[in-house]
Amino acid sequence: MFGTVAVPVWLLVLILGFAAISFATHFLFPSVRWFFRRRAERALSRGGHGGAAGL
């Protein structure tokens, strides 16, 4: 029950890859989206009409 378990390198890389993707989607992407949304709102508030000219 307490013996050594051999894990292939490709399986370890696959698990770490999924963990990195999960970390990015849950923690990094929302903050990046917030950063760019804030910049866009600031640019639009300085710019004027918001880009929908003639509609």
ABEGO torsion letter per residue (X at the ends): XABBBBBBAAAAAAAAAAAAAAAAAAAAAAAAAAAAAAAAAAAAAAAEAGGBBGX
